[in-house]
């Protein structure tokens, strides 16, 4: 008897007590639901599986979309040894030992698929450990992540893997999975005799946020509740009781994090006060760090409001301090107040655009020396080299504007800042015109 490999009877007993979502996990591509953009006829992942393509890959998508399931199906179809790790539970040292063993096994024509769930949990230095084994083909790495690989994965590792984006399942697809689980007498709930109303399944699917695992877990709870009723039928009321409350789909470090802060920022920029308040509340109610939100609000003030309403920056900094002082939920109102002001304030990105243009010129041109007349001359030697020669002290000239070029010669007359006619920036535009007229007048007088 092998103590480390359970007998078939033990495996069957364990499977019967496994959660419904695990029992109903698809075993073949025919059972797999969703991701038609990848698995339909002639689609990229479908072709890669059919051709037994050994390339490593990254599955990127929200929870419950089938990342682990797909990896297991690929291992079964390619007759590969499947080794599964979670980056949360396992260390890179332990995984290295497995990769060394897999490389030795490869010498005997044995293929290994190393599946790393939440691969983004490894830092980029740790991810380097996979590179030599992936490059030599000793293992086929399949990583799963809910976070944008462009941000979280090592560029060298990313370049050696194909990235496949998995989408949240539609409500119709979720309902199909629930119906299958209700009807399956071997792995599902078919033997229990529990049935379900259509609107009950629709309620579960709606609340699942595209996550098949969540939906099946909710169905399992609902079936237990219905089993205590004489009719043994899952009604909409029983489904609602099983769900308790809708959990917002929001991973504070995942793609939803970036999507929702983007929606908030763009709603403010578009002066849509209602949408701005909605996205702010979505973030705060989902548990986002309020100080992160406060920092982003300050950024909106300087990027999109700018000098059209310069008081916006002070207001947002005050809202940040209020949140820090009050905490939640009282501090949420301070952020809401700032968001309403930003959404309704006059908008200007003139400073943001000007600074970007300056950075572009700095990148594209040589490191220009400071013009001699602008240089400091604290010593006699520097003065003898004409440091500071012909400098005009603006306070001593008419109009307090000197006819003096302050940019390097190659950038002379370059204009970066173009104020808008919005809010207070209109006054700055008038002042710039006035300065230009004074300078032009002095040039004509020479």
C-alpha positions as a Markdown table, in Angstrom:
| # | Residue | x | y | z |
|---|---|---|---|---|
| 1 | Unk | 0.0 | 0.0 | 0.0 |
| 2 | Unk | 1.4 | 3.4 | -0.9 |
| 3 | Unk | 0.8 | 5.9 | 1.9 |
| 4 | Unk | 1.2 | 8.9 | -0.4 |
| 5 | Unk | -1.2 | 7.9 | -3.1 |
| 6 | Unk | -4.8 | 7.4 | -1.9 |
| 7 | Unk | -6.7 | 4.4 | -3.2 |
| 8 | Unk | -9.6 | 4.9 | -5.7 |
| 9 | Unk | -12.1 | 4.4 | -2.9 |
| 10 | Unk | -10.6 | 7.2 | -0.8 |
| 11 | Unk | -10.5 | 9.5 | -3.9 |
| 12 | Unk | -14.2 | 8.7 | -4.6 |
| 13 | Unk | -15.1 | 9.4 | -1.0 |
| 14 | Unk | -13.2 | 12.7 | -1.0 |
| 15 | Unk | -14.8 | 13.8 | -4.3 |
| 16 | Unk | -18.3 | 13.1 | -2.9 |
| 17 | Unk | -17.6 | 15.6 | -0.1 |
| 18 | Unk | -16.0 | 18.2 | -2.3 |
| 19 | Unk | -17.7 | 21.5 | -2.9 |
| 20 | Unk | -20.2 | 21.5 | -5.8 |
| 21 | Unk | -17.9 | 23.9 | -7.8 |
| 22 | Unk | -15.1 | 21.4 | -7.6 |
| 23 | Unk | -17.2 | 18.4 | -8.4 |
| 24 | Unk | -18.6 | 20.2 | -11.5 |
| 25 | Unk | -15.2 | 21.3 | -12.8 |
| 26 | Unk | -15.2 | 20.6 | -16.6 |
| 27 | Unk | -12.9 | 17.7 | -17.5 |
| 28 | Unk | -12.9 | 18.2 | -21.3 |
| 29 | Unk | -13.1 | 21.2 | -23.7 |
| 30 | Unk | -16.6 | 20.0 | -24.6 |
| 31 | Unk | -17.8 | 20.5 | -21.1 |
| 32 | Unk | -16.1 | 23.9 | -20.8 |
| 33 | Unk | -18.4 | 26.9 | -20.9 |
| 34 | Unk | -17.4 | 30.4 | -22.1 |
| 35 | Unk | -14.2 | 31.9 | -23.6 |
| 36 | Unk | -15.4 | 31.2 | -27.2 |
| 37 | Unk | -13.0 | 34.0 | -28.4 |
| 38 | Unk | -10.2 | 31.7 | -27.4 |
| 39 | Unk | -11.6 | 28.2 | -27.7 |
| 40 | Unk | -14.0 | 28.4 | -30.7 |
| 41 | Unk | -13.1 | 26.8 | -34.0 |
| 42 | Unk | -9.9 | 28.3 | -35.4 |
| 43 | Unk | -9.3 | 30.5 | -32.3 |
| 44 | Unk | -5.8 | 30.9 | -30.9 |
| 45 | Unk | -5.9 | 28.8 | -27.8 |
| 46 | Unk | -8.0 | 26.1 | -29.5 |
| 47 | Unk | -5.3 | 25.8 | -32.2 |
| 48 | Unk | -2.5 | 25.8 | -29.7 |
| 49 | Unk | -4.1 | 22.9 | -27.9 |
| 50 | Unk | -4.9 | 21.0 | -31.1 |
| 51 | Unk | -1.3 | 21.4 | -32.3 |
| 52 | Unk | 0.1 | 20.4 | -28.9 |
| 53 | Unk | 2.0 | 23.7 | -28.9 |
| 54 | Unk | 4.5 | 23.5 | -26.0 |
| 55 | Unk | 4.7 | 27.3 | -25.5 |
| 56 | Unk | 4.2 | 28.5 | -21.9 |
| 57 | Unk | 1.2 | 30.8 | -21.3 |
| 58 | Unk | -0.4 | 33.2 | -18.9 |
| 59 | Unk | -4.2 | 33.1 | -18.3 |
| 60 | Unk | -5.4 | 36.6 | -17.3 |
| 61 | Unk | -8.9 | 37.1 | -16.2 |
| 62 | Unk | -11.3 | 37.6 | -13.2 |
| 63 | Unk | -12.0 | 34.9 | -10.7 |
| 64 | Unk | -14.2 | 31.9 | -11.7 |
| 65 | Unk | -13.6 | 32.1 | -15.4 |
| 66 | Unk | -11.8 | 28.7 | -15.7 |
| 67 | Unk | -8.1 | 29.5 | -15.6 |
| 68 | Unk | -7.2 | 26.5 | -13.4 |
| 69 | Unk | -9.7 | 24.2 | -15.2 |
| 70 | Unk | -8.2 | 25.1 | -18.6 |
| 71 | Unk | -4.7 | 24.3 | -17.4 |
| 72 | Unk | -5.9 | 20.9 | -16.1 |
| 73 | Unk | -7.6 | 20.1 | -19.4 |
| 74 | Unk | -4.5 | 21.0 | -21.4 |
| 75 | Unk | -2.4 | 18.7 | -19.2 |
| 76 | Unk | -4.9 | 15.8 | -19.8 |
| 77 | Unk | -5.1 | 16.4 | -23.5 |
| 78 | Unk | -1.3 | 16.6 | -23.9 |
| 79 | Unk | -0.6 | 13.7 | -21.5 |
| 80 | Unk | 1.5 | 15.8 | -19.3 |
| 81 | Unk | 2.2 | 15.6 | -15.6 |
| 82 | Unk | 0.3 | 18.4 | -13.9 |
| 83 | Unk | 1.8 | 20.0 | -10.9 |
| 84 | Unk | -0.1 | 22.8 | -9.3 |
| 85 | Unk | 1.2 | 25.5 | -6.9 |
| 86 | Unk | -0.3 | 28.6 | -5.5 |
| 87 | Unk | 2.0 | 31.6 | -5.2 |
| 88 | Unk | 0.2 | 32.4 | -1.9 |
| 89 | Unk | 0.9 | 29.1 | -0.3 |
| 90 | Unk | 4.2 | 28.0 | -1.9 |
| 91 | Unk | 7.7 | 29.5 | -1.9 |
| 92 | Unk | 9.9 | 29.9 | -5.0 |
| 93 | Unk | 12.5 | 27.5 | -3.4 |
| 94 | Unk | 10.0 | 24.7 | -3.3 |
| 95 | Unk | 9.0 | 25.3 | -6.9 |
| 96 | Unk | 12.6 | 25.4 | -8.1 |
| 97 | Unk | 13.1 | 21.9 | -6.7 |
| 98 | Unk | 10.1 | 20.7 | -8.8 |
| 99 | Unk | 11.5 | 22.4 | -11.9 |
| 100 | Unk | 14.9 | 20.7 | -11.5 |
| 101 | Unk | 13.1 | 17.3 | -11.1 |
| 102 | Unk | 10.9 | 18.1 | -14.2 |
| 103 | Unk | 14.0 | 18.9 | -16.2 |
| 104 | Unk | 15.5 | 15.5 | -15.4 |
| 105 | Unk | 12.2 | 13.8 | -16.3 |
| 106 | Unk | 12.2 | 15.7 | -19.6 |
| 107 | Unk | 15.3 | 13.7 | -20.5 |
| 108 | Unk | 13.1 | 10.6 | -20.4 |
| 109 | Unk | 10.5 | 12.3 | -22.7 |
| 110 | Unk | 8.2 | 13.0 | -19.8 |
| 111 | Unk | 6.4 | 16.3 | -20.1 |
| 112 | Unk | 5.5 | 18.5 | -17.1 |
| 113 | Unk | 3.0 | 21.4 | -16.9 |
| 114 | Unk | 3.7 | 23.6 | -13.9 |
| 115 | Unk | 0.6 | 25.6 | -13.0 |
| 116 | Unk | 1.2 | 28.6 | -10.8 |
| 117 | Unk | -2.0 | 30.2 | -9.5 |
| 118 | Unk | -1.8 | 33.9 | -8.7 |
| 119 | Unk | 1.6 | 34.1 | -10.3 |
| 120 | Unk | 1.6 | 37.9 | -9.8 |
| 121 | Unk | 2.2 | 37.2 | -6.1 |
| 122 | Unk | 5.8 | 36.4 | -6.8 |
| 123 | Unk | 7.9 | 39.5 | -7.2 |
| 124 | Unk | 9.7 | 40.2 | -10.4 |
| 125 | Unk | 13.1 | 38.9 | -9.1 |
| 126 | Unk | 11.4 | 35.6 | -8.0 |
| 127 | Unk | 9.8 | 35.3 | -11.4 |
| 128 | Unk | 13.3 | 35.2 | -12.9 |
| 129 | Unk | 13.7 | 31.7 | -11.5 |
| 130 | Unk | 11.3 | 30.3 | -14.1 |
| 131 | Unk | 13.2 | 31.8 | -17.1 |
| 132 | Unk | 15.9 | 29.2 | -17.7 |
| 133 | Unk | 13.5 | 26.2 | -17.4 |
| 134 | Unk | 10.9 | 27.9 | -19.7 |
| 135 | Unk | 13.5 | 28.8 | -22.2 |
| 136 | Unk | 15.0 | 25.3 | -22.3 |
| 137 | Unk | 11.5 | 23.7 | -22.6 |
| 138 | Unk | 12.1 | 21.7 | -19.4 |
| 139 | Unk | 8.7 | 22.7 | -18.2 |
| 140 | Unk | 5.6 | 24.2 | -19.7 |
| 141 | Unk | 4.6 | 27.0 | -17.4 |
| 142 | Unk | 1.0 | 28.1 | -17.2 |
| 143 | Unk | 0.4 | 31.0 | -14.9 |
| 144 | Unk | -2.9 | 32.4 | -13.8 |
| 145 | Unk | -3.5 | 36.0 | -12.7 |
| 146 | Unk | -6.3 | 38.4 | -12.0 |
| 147 | Unk | -3.9 | 41.3 | -12.5 |
| 148 | Unk | -2.7 | 42.9 | -15.6 |
| 149 | Unk | 0.4 | 41.0 | -16.7 |
| 150 | Unk | 1.9 | 44.1 | -18.2 |
| 151 | Unk | 2.1 | 45.6 | -14.7 |
| 152 | Unk | 2.9 | 42.6 | -12.6 |
| 153 | Unk | 5.0 | 40.2 | -14.5 |
| 154 | Unk | 8.6 | 40.3 | -15.4 |
| 155 | Unk | 9.0 | 41.5 | -19.0 |
| 156 | Unk | 11.5 | 38.7 | -19.8 |
| 157 | Unk | 9.1 | 36.1 | -18.6 |
| 158 | Unk | 6.2 | 37.7 | -20.3 |
| 159 | Unk | 8.1 | 37.7 | -23.6 |
| 160 | Unk | 8.4 | 33.9 | -23.4 |
| 161 | Unk | 4.7 | 33.3 | -22.7 |
| 162 | Unk | 1.5 | 33.8 | -24.7 |
| 163 | Unk | -1.0 | 35.8 | -22.8 |
| 164 | Unk | -4.7 | 34.7 | -23.1 |
| 165 | Unk | -7.3 | 37.0 | -21.7 |
| 166 | Unk | -10.3 | 35.2 | -20.2 |
| 167 | Unk | -13.6 | 37.1 | -19.9 |
| 168 | Unk | -16.2 | 37.0 | -17.1 |
| 169 | Unk | -19.0 | 34.6 | -18.0 |
| 170 | Unk | -22.3 | 36.0 | -19.2 |
| 171 | Unk | -25.5 | 35.5 | -17.1 |
| 172 | Unk | -26.8 | 33.1 | -19.7 |
| 173 | Unk | -23.6 | 31.0 | -19.5 |
| 174 | Unk | -23.8 | 31.0 | -15.7 |
| 175 | Unk | -27.5 | 29.8 | -15.9 |
| 176 | Unk | -26.4 | 27.0 | -18.2 |
| 177 | Unk | -23.8 | 25.8 | -15.7 |
| 178 | Unk | -26.3 | 25.9 | -12.9 |
| 179 | Unk | -28.8 | 23.9 | -14.9 |
| 180 | Unk | -26.1 | 21.3 | -15.7 |
| 181 | Unk | -25.2 | 21.0 | -12.0 |
| 182 | Unk | -28.9 | 20.5 | -11.1 |
| 183 | Unk | -29.3 | 17.8 | -13.6 |
| 184 | Unk | -26.0 | 15.9 | -13.1 |
| 185 | Unk | -26.8 | 12.8 | -11.0 |
| 186 | Unk | -23.2 | 11.8 | -10.5 |
| 187 | Unk | -21.2 | 14.9 | -9.8 |
| 188 | Unk | -24.0 | 17.4 | -9.3 |
| 189 | Unk | -27.3 | 17.8 | -7.5 |
| 190 | Unk | -29.4 | 15.5 | -9.7 |
| 191 | Unk | -29.7 | 12.7 | -7.2 |
| 192 | Unk | -31.0 | 15.0 | -4.5 |
| 193 | Unk | -34.2 | 15.7 | -6.3 |
| 194 | Unk | -33.9 | 19.5 | -5.8 |
| 195 | Unk | -35.3 | 21.6 | -8.6 |
| 196 | Unk | -35.1 | 25.4 | -9.2 |
| 197 | Unk | -37.3 | 28.1 | -10.6 |
| 198 | Unk | -36.0 | 30.0 | -13.7 |
| 199 | Unk | -36.0 | 33.3 | -11.8 |
| 200 | Unk | -34.0 | 31.8 | -8.9 |
| 201 | Unk | -31.3 | 30.7 | -11.3 |
| 202 | Unk | -31.4 | 34.1 | -13.0 |
| 203 | Unk | -31.0 | 35.8 | -9.6 |
| 204 | Unk | -27.9 | 33.7 | -8.7 |
| 205 | Unk | -26.4 | 34.3 | -12.1 |
| 206 | Unk | -27.0 | 38.1 | -11.8 |
| 207 | Unk | -25.3 | 38.2 | -8.4 |
| 208 | Unk | -22.4 | 36.0 | -9.4 |
| 209 | Unk | -20.6 | 38.9 | -11.3 |
| 210 | Unk | -19.5 | 36.4 | -14.0 |
| 211 | Unk | -17.8 | 34.1 | -11.5 |
| 212 | Unk | -18.8 | 30.4 | -12.1 |
| 213 | Unk | -17.4 | 29.3 | -8.8 |
| 214 | Unk | -19.4 | 31.9 | -6.8 |
| 215 | Unk | -22.6 | 30.8 | -8.7 |
| 216 | Unk | -22.1 | 27.1 | -8.0 |
| 217 | Unk | -21.3 | 27.7 | -4.4 |
| 218 | Unk | -24.5 | 29.8 | -4.0 |
| 219 | Unk | -26.5 | 27.1 | -5.8 |
| 220 | Unk | -25.1 | 24.5 | -3.3 |
| 221 | Unk | -26.2 | 26.6 | -0.3 |
| 222 | Unk | -29.6 | 27.2 | -2.0 |
| 223 | Unk | -30.1 | 23.5 | -2.6 |
| 224 | Unk | -29.4 | 22.8 | 1.1 |
| 225 | Unk | -32.0 | 25.4 | 2.1 |
| 226 | Unk | -34.5 | 24.0 | -0.4 |
| 227 | Unk | -33.8 | 20.5 | 0.8 |
| 228 | Unk | -35.4 | 21.4 | 4.2 |
| 229 | Unk | -38.6 | 22.5 | 2.5 |
| 230 | Unk | -41.4 | 20.0 | 1.5 |
| 231 | Unk | -41.3 | 21.1 | -2.1 |
| 232 | Unk | -37.5 | 20.8 | -2.4 |
| 233 | Unk | -37.5 | 23.6 | -4.9 |
| 234 | Unk | -35.2 | 26.6 | -5.1 |
| 235 | Unk | -37.3 | 29.7 | -5.4 |
| 236 | Unk | -36.2 | 33.3 | -5.9 |
| 237 | Unk | -36.6 | 34.0 | -2.2 |
| 238 | Unk | -34.4 | 31.0 | -1.3 |
| 239 | Unk | -31.8 | 32.1 | -3.8 |
| 240 | Unk | -31.8 | 35.6 | -2.3 |
| 241 | Unk | -31.4 | 34.1 | 1.2 |
| 242 | Unk | -28.5 | 31.9 | 0.0 |
| 243 | Unk | -26.8 | 35.0 | -1.5 |
| 244 | Unk | -27.4 | 37.3 | 1.5 |
| 245 | Unk | -26.0 | 40.3 | -0.3 |
| 246 | Unk | -24.3 | 41.1 | -3.6 |
| 247 | Unk | -20.6 | 41.2 | -3.4 |
| 248 | Unk | -19.2 | 43.8 | -5.6 |
| 249 | Unk | -16.6 | 42.5 | -8.1 |
| 250 | Unk | -13.6 | 44.5 | -7.1 |
| 251 | Unk | -10.0 | 43.3 | -6.5 |
| 252 | Unk | -8.1 | 46.1 | -4.9 |
| 253 | Unk | -4.9 | 45.0 | -6.7 |
| 254 | Unk | -6.5 | 43.7 | -9.9 |
| 255 | Unk | -7.9 | 44.9 | -13.2 |
| 256 | Unk | -11.2 | 46.1 | -11.7 |
| 257 | Unk | -9.1 | 48.4 | -9.5 |
| 258 | Unk | -7.7 | 50.1 | -12.6 |
| 259 | Unk | -11.0 | 50.1 | -14.5 |
| 260 | Unk | -13.0 | 51.8 | -11.8 |
| 261 | Unk | -10.4 | 54.5 | -10.9 |
| 262 | Unk | -10.2 | 55.1 | -14.7 |
| 263 | Unk | -14.0 | 55.5 | -14.8 |
| 264 | Unk | -13.9 | 57.9 | -11.9 |
| 265 | Unk | -11.2 | 60.0 | -13.4 |
| 266 | Unk | -12.8 | 60.2 | -16.9 |
| 267 | Unk | -16.2 | 61.0 | -15.4 |
| 268 | Unk | -14.7 | 64.0 | -13.5 |
| 269 | Unk | -12.9 | 65.1 | -16.7 |
| 270 | Unk | -16.2 | 65.0 | -18.5 |
| 271 | Unk | -17.9 | 67.1 | -15.8 |
| 272 | Unk | -20.4 | 64.2 | -15.1 |
| 273 | Unk | -21.0 | 64.8 | -11.4 |
| 274 | Unk | -23.5 | 61.9 | -11.0 |
| 275 | Unk | -21.2 | 59.3 | -12.6 |
| 276 | Unk | -18.3 | 60.7 | -10.6 |
| 277 | Unk | -20.1 | 60.2 | -7.3 |
| 278 | Unk | -21.2 | 56.7 | -8.4 |
| 279 | Unk | -17.7 | 55.4 | -9.2 |
| 280 | Unk | -16.3 | 57.0 | -6.0 |
| 281 | Unk | -18.9 | 55.2 | -3.9 |
| 282 | Unk | -18.2 | 51.9 | -5.8 |
| 283 | Unk | -14.5 | 52.1 | -4.8 |
| 284 | Unk | -15.1 | 53.1 | -1.2 |
| 285 | Unk | -17.9 | 50.6 | -0.6 |
| 286 | Unk | -15.8 | 47.8 | -2.1 |
| 287 | Unk | -13.1 | 48.4 | 0.5 |
| 288 | Unk | -10.6 | 50.5 | -1.5 |
| 289 | Unk | -8.0 | 52.3 | 0.6 |
| 290 | Unk | -9.6 | 55.8 | 1.0 |
| 291 | Unk | -6.1 | 57.4 | 1.1 |
| 292 | Unk | -5.4 | 55.9 | -2.3 |
| 293 | Unk | -8.6 | 57.5 | -3.6 |
| 294 | Unk | -7.6 | 60.8 | -2.0 |
| 295 | Unk | -4.3 | 60.8 | -3.7 |
| 296 | Unk | -5.9 | 60.1 | -7.1 |
| 297 | Unk | -8.4 | 63.0 | -6.4 |
| 298 | Unk | -5.4 | 65.3 | -5.8 |
| 299 | Unk | -4.0 | 64.2 | -9.1 |
| 300 | Unk | -7.2 | 65.0 | -10.9 |
| 301 | Unk | -7.0 | 68.5 | -9.5 |
| 302 | Unk | -3.6 | 69.2 | -11.0 |
| 303 | Unk | -4.0 | 67.2 | -14.2 |
| 304 | Unk | -7.5 | 68.2 | -15.3 |
| 305 | Unk | -8.5 | 71.3 | -13.4 |
| 306 | Unk | -5.2 | 73.0 | -13.2 |
| 307 | Unk | -5.0 | 76.8 | -13.2 |
| 308 | Unk | -8.6 | 77.1 | -14.4 |
| 309 | Unk | -9.6 | 76.7 | -10.8 |
| 310 | Unk | -6.3 | 76.7 | -8.7 |
| 311 | Unk | -8.3 | 76.5 | -5.4 |
| 312 | Unk | -9.2 | 72.9 | -6.4 |
| 313 | Unk | -5.8 | 71.6 | -5.3 |
| 314 | Unk | -6.2 | 73.1 | -1.8 |
| 315 | Unk | -9.8 | 71.7 | -1.6 |
| 316 | Unk | -8.6 | 68.2 | -2.5 |
| 317 | Unk | -5.7 | 68.4 | -0.1 |
| 318 | Unk | -8.1 | 69.4 | 2.7 |
| 319 | Unk | -10.4 | 66.5 | 1.8 |
| 320 | Unk | -7.4 | 64.2 | 2.1 |
| 321 | Unk | -6.6 | 65.6 | 5.5 |
| 322 | Unk | -10.2 | 65.3 | 6.6 |
| 323 | Unk | -10.3 | 61.6 | 5.5 |
| 324 | Unk | -7.1 | 61.0 | 7.5 |
| 325 | Unk | -8.5 | 62.8 | 10.5 |
| 326 | Unk | -12.1 | 61.4 | 10.5 |
| 327 | Unk | -11.6 | 58.0 | 9.0 |
| 328 | Unk | -14.6 | 56.2 | 7.5 |
| 329 | Unk | -17.5 | 56.5 | 6.9 |
| 330 | Unk | -17.5 | 60.2 | 7.9 |
| 331 | Unk | -14.4 | 61.0 | 5.8 |
| 332 | Unk | -16.1 | 59.6 | 2.7 |
| 333 | Unk | -18.2 | 62.8 | 2.5 |
| 334 | Unk | -15.1 | 64.9 | 2.3 |
| 335 | Unk | -13.9 | 63.0 | -0.7 |
| 336 | Unk | -17.4 | 63.2 | -2.2 |
| 337 | Unk | -17.4 | 66.9 | -1.7 |
| 338 | Unk | -14.0 | 67.2 | -3.5 |
| 339 | Unk | -15.3 | 65.0 | -6.3 |
| 340 | Unk | -18.4 | 67.1 | -6.9 |
| 341 | Unk | -16.3 | 70.3 | -7.0 |
| 342 | Unk | -13.8 | 68.8 | -9.5 |
| 343 | Unk | -16.6 | 67.5 | -11.7 |
| 344 | Unk | -18.2 | 70.9 | -11.9 |
| 345 | Unk | -15.1 | 73.1 | -11.9 |
| 346 | Unk | -13.8 | 74.6 | -15.2 |
| 347 | Unk | -11.3 | 72.3 | -16.8 |
| 348 | Unk | -7.8 | 72.8 | -18.1 |
| 349 | Unk | -4.9 | 70.4 | -18.9 |
| 350 | Unk | -2.7 | 73.2 | -20.2 |
| 351 | Unk | -0.1 | 72.8 | -17.5 |
| 352 | Unk | -0.2 | 69.0 | -17.8 |
| 353 | Unk | 0.3 | 69.4 | -21.6 |
| 354 | Unk | 3.0 | 72.0 | -21.2 |
| 355 | Unk | 5.0 | 69.9 | -18.8 |
| 356 | Unk | 4.7 | 66.9 | -21.1 |
| 357 | Unk | 6.0 | 69.0 | -24.1 |
| 358 | Unk | 9.0 | 70.2 | -22.0 |
| 359 | Unk | 9.8 | 66.6 | -21.1 |
| 360 | Unk | 9.6 | 65.7 | -24.7 |
| 361 | Unk | 12.1 | 68.4 | -25.7 |
| 362 | Unk | 14.4 | 67.4 | -22.9 |
| 363 | Unk | 14.4 | 63.8 | -24.2 |
| 364 | Unk | 14.8 | 64.8 | -27.8 |
| 365 | Unk | 17.5 | 67.5 | -27.5 |
| 366 | Unk | 21.0 | 67.6 | -26.1 |
| 367 | Unk | 21.6 | 68.8 | -22.6 |
| 368 | Unk | 21.8 | 72.4 | -23.5 |
| 369 | Unk | 24.2 | 74.6 | -21.5 |
| 370 | Unk | 22.6 | 77.5 | -19.5 |
| 371 | Unk | 23.0 | 80.7 | -21.5 |
| 372 | Unk | 25.9 | 82.8 | -20.2 |
| 373 | Unk | 23.7 | 85.7 | -19.1 |
| 374 | Unk | 21.6 | 83.5 | -16.8 |
| 375 | Unk | 24.6 | 81.9 | -15.1 |
| 376 | Unk | 25.6 | 82.6 | -11.5 |
| 377 | Unk | 28.9 | 84.5 | -11.2 |
| 378 | Unk | 30.2 | 84.3 | -7.6 |
| 379 | Unk | 33.9 | 84.4 | -8.5 |
| 380 | Unk | 36.1 | 86.7 | -10.5 |
| 381 | Unk | 37.1 | 83.9 | -12.9 |
| 382 | Unk | 33.4 | 83.3 | -13.7 |
| 383 | Unk | 32.9 | 86.9 | -14.4 |
| 384 | Unk | 35.9 | 87.0 | -16.6 |
| 385 | Unk | 34.3 | 84.2 | -18.6 |
| 386 | Unk | 31.2 | 86.4 | -19.1 |
| 387 | Unk | 29.0 | 84.5 | -16.6 |
| 388 | Unk | 26.1 | 86.8 | -15.9 |
| 389 | Unk | 27.1 | 89.3 | -18.6 |
| 390 | Unk | 24.1 | 91.3 | -20.0 |
| 391 | Unk | 21.7 | 89.9 | -17.5 |
| 392 | Unk | 18.8 | 92.2 | -17.0 |
| 393 | Unk | 17.2 | 92.4 | -13.5 |
| 394 | Unk | 13.4 | 92.5 | -14.3 |
| 395 | Unk | 12.5 | 94.6 | -11.3 |
| 396 | Unk | 14.7 | 97.4 | -12.6 |
| 397 | Unk | 13.2 | 97.6 | -16.1 |
| 398 | Unk | 10.0 | 99.1 | -17.4 |
| 399 | Unk | 7.0 | 96.8 | -17.0 |
| 400 | Unk | 9.2 | 94.4 | -15.1 |
| 401 | Unk | 9.7 | 92.4 | -18.2 |
| 402 | Unk | 13.1 | 92.3 | -19.8 |
| 403 | Unk | 13.8 | 91.6 | -23.5 |
| 404 | Unk | 16.0 | 88.6 | -22.6 |
| 405 | Unk | 15.8 | 85.0 | -23.9 |
| 406 | Unk | 15.8 | 82.6 | -21.1 |
| 407 | Unk | 15.7 | 79.3 | -23.0 |
| 408 | Unk | 18.7 | 77.6 | -24.6 |
| 409 | Unk | 19.4 | 78.9 | -28.1 |
| 410 | Unk | 18.1 | 75.7 | -29.8 |
| 411 | Unk | 14.8 | 76.2 | -28.1 |
| 412 | Unk | 14.5 | 80.0 | -28.4 |
| 413 | Unk | 10.9 | 81.2 | -28.9 |
| 414 | Unk | 9.5 | 77.8 | -28.0 |
| 415 | Unk | 6.2 | 78.1 | -26.3 |
| 416 | Unk | 4.9 | 75.3 | -24.0 |
| 417 | Unk | 2.1 | 76.7 | -22.0 |
| 418 | Unk | -1.1 | 77.6 | -23.9 |
| 419 | Unk | -3.7 | 78.7 | -21.3 |
| 420 | Unk | -7.3 | 78.0 | -22.1 |
| 421 | Unk | -10.1 | 80.5 | -21.7 |
| 422 | Unk | -11.6 | 78.5 | -18.9 |
| 423 | Unk | -12.1 | 79.9 | -15.4 |
| 424 | Unk | -9.2 | 81.8 | -13.9 |
| 425 | Unk | -6.8 | 80.6 | -16.6 |
| 426 | Unk | -8.4 | 83.2 | -18.9 |
| 427 | Unk | -6.7 | 85.9 | -16.7 |
| 428 | Unk | -3.4 | 84.1 | -17.1 |
| 429 | Unk | -3.8 | 84.1 | -20.9 |
| 430 | Unk | -4.4 | 87.8 | -20.8 |
| 431 | Unk | -1.2 | 88.3 | -18.7 |
| 432 | Unk | 0.8 | 86.2 | -21.2 |
| 433 | Unk | -0.4 | 88.4 | -24.0 |
| 434 | Unk | 0.5 | 91.5 | -22.0 |
| 435 | Unk | 4.0 | 90.2 | -21.4 |
| 436 | Unk | 4.5 | 89.4 | -25.1 |
| 437 | Unk | 3.4 | 92.9 | -26.0 |
| 438 | Unk | 5.9 | 94.5 | -23.6 |
| 439 | Unk | 8.7 | 92.3 | -24.8 |
| 440 | Unk | 7.8 | 93.0 | -28.5 |
| 441 | Unk | 7.7 | 96.7 | -27.8 |
| 442 | Unk | 11.2 | 96.7 | -26.3 |
| 443 | Unk | 12.6 | 94.8 | -29.3 |
| 444 | Unk | 11.1 | 97.3 | -31.7 |
| 445 | Unk | 12.6 | 100.2 | -29.7 |
| 446 | Unk | 16.2 | 98.8 | -30.1 |
